[in-house]
Amino acid sequence: MWALADCNSFFCSVEKVFHAGLEGKPVCVLSSNDGNIVALTPEAKALGLKRGDPVFKVKDVIESHNVRLFSSNMRLYAAMSKRVVSIMRRFVAQVEQYSIDECFCNLSGYEETRDLVQYMREMAATVKLWTDIPISIGIAPSKTLAKVGSKFAKKYKGYASVCIIDTEEKRRKALELTELEDIWGIGRSTLARLNYLGITTPLQFAEMSEGWVKRHFNLPAQQTWRELNGIACIKTDEVAAKQSICTSRSFGEMTSRKEDMRSAVASYAASCANKLRAQQSVAGAVTVFVMTNRFREDLKQYNNEATETFLVHTCDTVEITQAAWRALDRIFLPGIMYKKAGVVLSGITPKDAICLNLFDEIRNRPERMKLMETIDTINGRYGTKTVTLAATGGKEEKWHCKSCLRSDDFLTDINGLLVVKA
């Protein structure tokens, strides 16, 4: 059996931990530059607010209902996520972190000595007691069904934080009540093809024959079909390893200076390279895109992108940054007021599958990889940007996100420690 533990409204829940008086109140966490809502509590949803809403369009609702807003603080959220996972590992030996707010727990063997539902409720209660983060847990024979169960546990309080799908009757009922687009592993293209073939519910899909599924869909969709039928076949570590990595931000202030654009692109390229190394992968290409502010019709509009490929797949920050700059040079136009830029790494493969090239001009790759490992070690110990490229600029760069409503780094910065006054 597998359990999927999902932190409820995680970003908002973390903010509520460190700001008293927000329990039961509408809370929203905003995107870069505080432009859009990226996370919200059930109380905020009840007001009609939705994820992705531009703040300026829902300003009246926010002000009239005293909705509390916070800028995203990924460092704080990651630190709290680490604490939650450490508590889960006290209960379950094998915990696979799938995302910042989701973990799969392998419960194989635990059912012989424990009541799984009560044991998971004990885990949820401990996480809530020690961190004040509420979690919802789904238990099922496969990871996909466990995710379905976690949604029911989150939606209906009667489950007391834990929903188990352990019988054929429960499986069929859960799939009958779940929207097809809410099934893990069914993306837009798969959803469109299923609808085209007359499949509108997860239960209908699960009831199709294996031969029919193989004729119409690729391997990932076939795995989803098996999972919906209670056959565990998805390895989370393979799913979690991203096939493309993107870092993009809207600028705090629009800019037409190429120096600012190079600095921003260097920063985003370094962030992508860090994520790439964290999942033990290398990339075959880097794409840079730029765009103007589509809401400023009084300004000239321009969007473009360019891609540079590598002779040898790499995760070297310097090499990726230099390639990103070459891509930027191809699409940058002077006199344009740019609002956003981004870097995307693609062609991602495991780092142990690197194929060398006779015409590779970089002759010291092993030494450069050791340098990257050393930098990662230092940044992991002292902070993510303790050692970085000078090309990324300083905090005073105008393109940096505003984040005017950002909380302190309460768990990772000694200057951000909460002060209790008598």
C-alpha positions as CSV (number, residue, x, y, z in Angstrom):
1,M,0.0,0.0,0.0
2,W,1.0,3.6,-0.7
3,A,0.1,6.8,1.2
4,L,0.2,10.3,-0.4
5,A,0.6,13.0,2.2
6,D,-0.4,16.4,0.9
7,C,0.0,19.6,2.9
8,N,-3.2,21.6,2.8
9,S,-2.8,25.1,1.2
10,F,0.9,24.7,2.0
11,F,2.3,28.2,1.2
12,C,-0.6,29.9,3.0
13,S,-0.4,27.4,5.9
14,V,3.3,28.3,6.4
15,E,2.5,32.0,6.5
16,K,-0.2,31.3,9.1
17,V,2.3,29.5,11.3
18,F,4.3,32.7,11.7
19,H,1.6,35.3,11.7
20,A,-0.9,35.0,14.6
21,G,-4.6,35.6,14.2
22,L,-5.0,34.2,10.6
23,E,-6.8,31.0,11.5
24,G,-10.1,30.9,9.6
25,K,-9.2,34.1,7.7
26,P,-8.8,34.5,4.0
27,V,-5.1,34.4,3.0
28,C,-3.4,34.5,-0.4
29,V,0.2,34.1,-1.5
30,L,1.3,36.0,-4.5
31,S,3.6,35.4,-7.5
32,S,6.8,37.3,-8.3
33,N,6.3,41.1,-8.1
34,D,3.1,40.4,-6.2
35,G,1.2,40.3,-9.5
36,N,-1.0,37.1,-9.3
37,I,-2.5,34.8,-6.7
38,V,-0.6,31.5,-6.7
39,A,-2.0,30.0,-3.5
40,L,-5.0,30.6,-1.3
41,T,-6.9,29.3,1.6
42,P,-10.5,27.8,1.4
43,E,-11.7,31.0,3.0
44,A,-10.3,33.0,0.2
45,K,-11.7,30.6,-2.4
46,A,-15.2,31.1,-0.8
47,L,-14.9,34.8,-1.7
48,G,-14.6,33.8,-5.4
49,L,-10.9,34.3,-5.6
50,K,-9.0,31.8,-7.8
51,R,-5.4,30.8,-8.4
52,G,-4.0,32.9,-11.2
53,D,-6.2,35.9,-10.6
54,P,-4.3,39.2,-11.2
55,V,-4.3,41.2,-8.0
56,F,-5.4,44.4,-9.6
57,K,-8.5,42.8,-11.0
58,V,-9.7,41.4,-7.6
59,K,-8.5,44.4,-5.5
60,D,-12.0,45.3,-4.4
61,V,-12.7,41.8,-3.1
62,I,-9.3,41.8,-1.3
63,E,-9.9,45.1,0.4
64,S,-13.6,44.7,1.2
65,H,-13.0,41.3,2.9
66,N,-9.6,42.1,4.5
67,V,-7.8,39.4,2.7
68,R,-4.2,39.0,4.0
69,L,-1.6,38.9,1.2
70,F,2.0,37.6,1.3
71,S,4.8,37.6,-1.3
72,S,6.1,34.1,-2.1
73,N,9.1,33.1,0.1
74,M,10.3,29.8,-1.3
75,R,13.2,29.6,1.1
76,L,10.9,29.7,4.1
77,Y,8.5,27.2,2.5
78,A,11.4,24.8,1.6
79,A,12.7,24.9,5.2
80,M,9.2,24.1,6.6
81,S,8.8,21.3,4.0
82,K,12.0,19.8,5.2
83,R,10.7,19.7,8.8
84,V,7.4,18.1,7.7
85,V,9.3,15.4,5.8
86,S,11.6,14.7,8.7
87,I,8.5,14.1,11.0
88,M,7.0,11.7,8.4
89,R,10.2,9.7,8.3
90,R,9.8,9.1,12.1
91,F,6.7,7.1,11.1
92,V,7.6,5.5,7.8
93,A,11.0,4.3,6.7
94,Q,10.6,4.9,3.0
95,V,9.3,8.5,2.2
96,E,9.7,9.8,-1.3
97,Q,9.3,13.6,-1.6
98,Y,7.5,14.3,-4.8
99,S,7.1,18.1,-4.5
100,I,7.6,20.7,-1.9
101,D,4.2,19.8,-0.3
102,E,3.7,16.2,-1.3
103,C,5.3,12.9,-0.2
104,F,4.7,9.3,-1.0
105,C,5.0,6.9,1.9
106,N,5.6,3.2,1.2
107,L,3.4,1.3,3.7
108,S,4.3,-2.2,2.6
109,G,4.4,-4.5,5.7
110,Y,3.0,-1.9,8.0
111,E,-0.5,-3.4,7.7
112,E,0.6,-6.5,9.4
113,T,1.2,-4.8,12.7
114,R,-0.8,-1.6,12.5
115,D,-4.2,-0.2,11.5
116,L,-3.0,1.9,8.5
117,V,-5.8,4.6,8.8
118,Q,-5.1,5.2,12.5
119,Y,-1.4,5.1,12.0
120,M,-1.6,7.8,9.3
121,R,-3.9,9.9,11.4
122,E,-1.3,9.7,14.2
123,M,1.3,10.9,11.7
124,A,-1.0,13.8,10.5
125,A,-1.7,14.8,14.1
126,T,2.0,14.8,14.9
127,V,2.8,17.0,11.9
128,K,0.1,19.4,12.9
129,L,1.2,19.5,16.6
130,W,4.9,20.0,15.8
131,T,4.6,22.3,12.8
132,D,1.0,23.5,12.8
133,I,0.8,22.4,9.1
134,P,-2.4,20.4,8.3
135,I,-2.0,17.5,5.9
136,S,-4.4,15.2,4.1
137,I,-3.5,11.6,3.4
138,G,-4.7,9.1,0.8
139,I,-4.0,5.4,1.1
140,A,-4.3,2.9,-1.8
141,P,-2.5,0.1,-3.7
142,S,-1.0,2.5,-6.2
143,K,0.3,6.1,-6.1
144,T,-2.3,7.4,-8.5
145,L,-5.1,6.1,-6.4
146,A,-3.4,7.4,-3.3
147,K,-3.5,10.9,-4.8
148,V,-7.2,10.5,-5.5
149,G,-7.7,9.5,-1.9
150,S,-5.8,12.5,-0.6
151,K,-8.2,14.8,-2.5
152,F,-11.2,13.2,-0.8
153,A,-9.4,13.5,2.6
154,K,-8.8,17.2,1.9
155,K,-12.4,17.9,0.6
156,Y,-14.4,16.0,3.2
157,K,-13.8,16.5,7.0
158,G,-15.5,13.3,7.8
159,Y,-12.4,11.4,6.7
160,A,-10.5,13.0,9.6
161,S,-7.5,13.7,7.4
162,V,-7.1,10.1,6.0
163,C,-9.0,8.4,3.2
164,I,-8.2,4.8,2.3
165,I,-9.1,3.1,-1.0
166,D,-8.7,-0.6,-0.1
167,T,-11.6,-2.4,-1.8
168,E,-12.9,-2.7,-5.3
169,E,-16.1,-0.9,-4.3
170,K,-14.2,2.1,-2.9
171,R,-11.9,2.2,-6.0
172,R,-14.9,2.3,-8.4
173,K,-16.7,4.9,-6.3
174,A,-13.7,7.2,-6.0
175,L,-13.0,7.0,-9.8
176,E,-16.7,7.7,-10.5
177,L,-16.7,10.9,-8.3
178,T,-13.3,12.2,-9.6
179,E,-13.0,14.5,-12.6
180,L,-10.8,13.0,-15.4
181,E,-8.6,16.1,-15.6
182,D,-7.8,15.8,-11.9
183,I,-6.1,12.4,-12.3
184,W,-2.4,12.5,-11.9
185,G,-0.7,11.7,-15.2
186,I,-3.5,12.9,-17.4
187,G,-2.4,16.0,-19.2
188,R,-4.1,18.2,-21.7
189,S,-3.2,16.2,-24.8
190,T,-4.2,12.9,-23.1
191,L,-7.4,14.4,-21.8
192,A,-8.3,15.7,-25.3
193,R,-7.7,12.3,-26.8
194,L,-9.7,10.5,-24.2
195,N,-12.6,12.9,-24.7
196,Y,-12.3,12.4,-28.4
197,L,-12.6,8.6,-27.9
198,G,-15.7,9.1,-25.7
199,I,-14.0,8.7,-22.3
200,T,-15.2,11.3,-19.8
201,T,-14.6,9.8,-16.4
202,P,-11.6,8.0,-14.8
203,L,-13.8,4.9,-14.2
204,Q,-14.6,4.6,-17.9
205,F,-10.9,4.8,-18.7
206,A,-10.0,2.2,-16.1
207,E,-12.7,-0.2,-17.4
208,M,-11.3,-0.2,-21.0
209,S,-9.3,-3.3,-22.0
210,E,-5.5,-3.2,-21.8
211,G,-5.3,-3.9,-25.5
212,W,-7.4,-0.9,-26.3
213,V,-5.2,1.3,-24.1
214,K,-2.1,0.1,-25.8
215,R,-3.5,0.8,-29.3
216,H,-4.4,4.4,-28.5
217,F,-1.9,5.7,-25.9
218,N,1.8,5.8,-25.1
219,L,3.5,4.3,-22.1
220,P,2.8,7.0,-19.5
221,A,-1.0,6.8,-20.2
222,Q,-0.7,3.0,-20.1
223,Q,0.9,3.3,-16.6
224,T,-1.9,5.6,-15.5
225,W,-4.4,3.0,-16.6
226,R,-2.7,0.3,-14.6
227,E,-2.5,2.5,-11.6
228,L,-6.2,3.3,-11.7
229,N,-6.8,-0.4,-11.6
230,G,-4.7,-0.7,-8.5
231,I,-1.5,-2.0,-10.2
232,A,1.5,0.0,-8.8
233,C,4.0,0.7,-11.6
234,I,5.1,4.4,-11.4
235,K,8.5,5.1,-9.8
236,T,8.3,8.5,-8.2
237,D,12.0,9.3,-8.6
238,E,11.6,8.9,-12.4
239,V,8.5,11.1,-12.4
240,A,10.0,13.8,-10.2
241,A,13.0,14.2,-12.5
242,K,11.8,17.0,-14.7
243,Q,12.1,16.7,-18.5
244,S,12.5,20.4,-18.8
245,I,13.5,23.1,-16.2
246,C,12.3,26.7,-16.4
247,T,13.2,29.8,-14.4
248,S,11.4,33.0,-15.3
249,R,10.3,36.1,-13.6
250,S,8.6,39.4,-14.3
251,F,10.9,42.3,-13.6
252,G,10.4,44.6,-10.7
253,E,10.8,47.5,-13.2
254,M,10.7,47.3,-17.0
255,T,14.1,47.8,-18.6
256,S,15.5,48.4,-22.1
257,R,19.2,47.9,-21.0
258,K,21.0,44.9,-22.4
259,E,23.2,44.8,-19.3
260,D,20.1,44.3,-17.1
261,M,18.8,41.5,-19.4
262,R,22.2,39.7,-19.3
263,S,22.3,39.9,-15.6
264,A,18.7,38.5,-15.3
265,V,19.4,35.8,-17.8
266,A,22.6,34.8,-15.9
267,S,20.7,34.6,-12.7
268,Y,17.9,32.4,-14.2
269,A,20.5,30.2,-16.0
270,A,22.3,29.6,-12.7
271,S,19.0,28.7,-11.0
272,C,18.2,26.2,-13.7
273,A,21.7,24.7,-13.5
274,N,21.3,24.3,-9.7
275,K,18.0,22.4,-10.2
276,L,19.5,20.3,-12.9
277,R,22.4,19.1,-10.7
278,A,20.0,18.6,-7.8
279,Q,18.2,15.9,-9.8
280,Q,21.5,14.4,-11.1
281,S,20.8,15.4,-14.7
282,V,22.4,17.2,-17.6
283,A,20.8,19.2,-20.4
284,G,21.2,19.2,-24.2
285,A,19.9,22.7,-24.9
286,V,19.0,26.0,-23.4
287,T,16.3,28.4,-24.5
288,V,16.0,32.1,-23.6
289,F,12.7,34.0,-24.1
290,V,11.9,37.7,-23.6
291,M,8.6,39.6,-23.6
292,T,7.2,43.0,-23.0
293,N,4.3,44.0,-20.8
294,R,1.1,43.0,-22.7
295,F,-1.0,45.2,-20.5
296,R,0.9,48.3,-21.7
297,E,-0.7,48.9,-25.0
298,D,1.0,52.3,-25.2
299,L,4.4,50.5,-25.6
300,K,5.8,48.5,-28.5
301,Q,5.0,44.8,-28.0
302,Y,7.7,42.2,-28.6
303,N,8.1,38.5,-27.8
304,N,10.8,36.2,-29.0
305,E,12.9,33.2,-28.0
306,A,16.1,31.5,-29.2
307,T,17.7,28.1,-28.4
308,E,21.4,27.1,-28.2
309,T,22.3,23.4,-28.2
310,F,25.3,21.8,-26.5
311,L,27.8,19.4,-28.2
312,V,28.0,17.6,-24.9
313,H,25.1,17.5,-22.4
314,T,26.0,19.6,-19.4
315,C,25.0,21.0,-16.0
316,D,27.9,23.4,-15.8
317,T,26.5,26.8,-14.6
318,V,29.2,28.8,-16.6
319,E,28.6,26.9,-19.8
320,I,24.9,27.2,-19.6
321,T,25.1,30.9,-18.8
322,Q,27.4,31.6,-21.7
323,A,25.0,29.7,-24.1
324,A,22.1,31.6,-22.7
325,W,23.8,34.9,-23.4
326,R,24.4,33.8,-27.0
327,A,20.7,33.1,-27.3
328,L,19.9,36.5,-25.8
329,D,22.2,38.2,-28.3
330,R,20.1,36.8,-31.1
331,I,16.8,38.1,-29.9
332,F,17.5,41.3,-28.0
333,L,16.3,44.4,-29.7
334,P,17.4,47.9,-28.5
335,G,14.7,50.4,-27.6
336,I,12.2,47.8,-26.3
337,M,10.9,48.0,-22.7
338,Y,11.2,44.4,-21.5
339,K,9.0,43.1,-18.7
340,K,10.0,39.5,-18.4
341,A,12.7,37.0,-19.4
342,G,13.2,33.3,-18.8
343,V,15.5,30.4,-19.3
344,V,14.5,26.8,-20.2
345,L,16.7,23.7,-20.1
346,S,15.6,20.8,-22.3
347,G,16.9,17.6,-23.7
348,I,17.4,16.4,-20.1
349,T,19.1,13.0,-19.4
350,P,20.7,11.4,-16.4
351,K,24.3,12.7,-15.9
352,D,25.8,9.2,-16.1
353,A,24.5,9.0,-19.7
354,I,26.7,11.7,-21.1
355,C,28.0,11.1,-24.6
356,L,31.3,12.8,-25.4
357,N,32.0,14.6,-28.6
358,L,35.2,14.7,-30.6
359,F,34.8,18.4,-31.3
360,D,34.2,19.4,-27.7
361,E,36.2,22.5,-27.0
362,I,36.0,22.2,-23.2
363,R,38.9,20.0,-22.2
364,N,38.7,20.2,-18.4
365,R,35.1,18.9,-17.8
366,P,36.0,16.7,-14.8
367,E,37.6,19.6,-13.0
368,R,34.7,21.9,-13.8
369,M,32.2,19.4,-12.4
370,K,34.2,19.2,-9.2
371,L,34.0,23.0,-9.0
372,M,30.3,22.9,-9.4
373,E,30.0,20.2,-6.7
374,T,32.1,22.4,-4.3
375,I,29.9,25.4,-5.0
376,D,26.8,23.4,-4.4
377,T,28.2,22.1,-1.1
378,I,29.0,25.7,0.1
379,N,25.6,27.0,-1.0
380,G,23.9,24.1,0.6
381,R,25.5,24.9,3.9
382,Y,25.6,28.7,4.0
383,G,22.7,29.7,1.7
384,T,21.7,29.3,-1.9
385,K,23.6,32.3,-3.3
386,T,26.6,32.4,-1.0
387,V,28.8,31.6,-4.1
388,T,27.4,32.7,-7.5
389,L,28.5,34.3,-10.8
390,A,29.4,37.9,-10.6
391,A,27.4,38.3,-13.8
392,T,24.1,37.8,-11.9
393,G,24.5,41.2,-10.3
394,G,23.5,42.3,-6.8
395,K,20.3,42.7,-5.0
396,E,20.0,46.3,-6.1
397,E,19.4,45.3,-9.7
398,K,16.1,46.9,-10.9
399,W,14.9,43.6,-12.5
400,H,14.7,41.8,-9.2
401,C,11.2,41.1,-8.0
402,K,9.6,43.6,-5.7
403,S,8.1,41.1,-3.2
404,C,7.0,44.0,-0.9
405,L,4.9,41.6,1.3
406,R,7.6,39.0,1.8
407,S,7.9,37.4,5.3
408,D,11.3,37.0,6.9
409,D,13.3,33.8,6.6
410,F,12.3,32.7,10.1
411,L,13.9,29.3,9.9
412,T,17.1,29.9,8.0
413,D,18.2,33.5,8.9
414,I,19.3,34.4,12.4
415,N,18.3,38.0,11.7
416,G,14.8,36.7,10.9
417,L,14.1,35.0,14.2
418,L,10.8,35.8,15.8
419,V,11.1,38.1,18.8
420,V,8.7,37.5,21.6
421,K,8.0,40.6,23.8
422,A,6.7,40.3,27.4
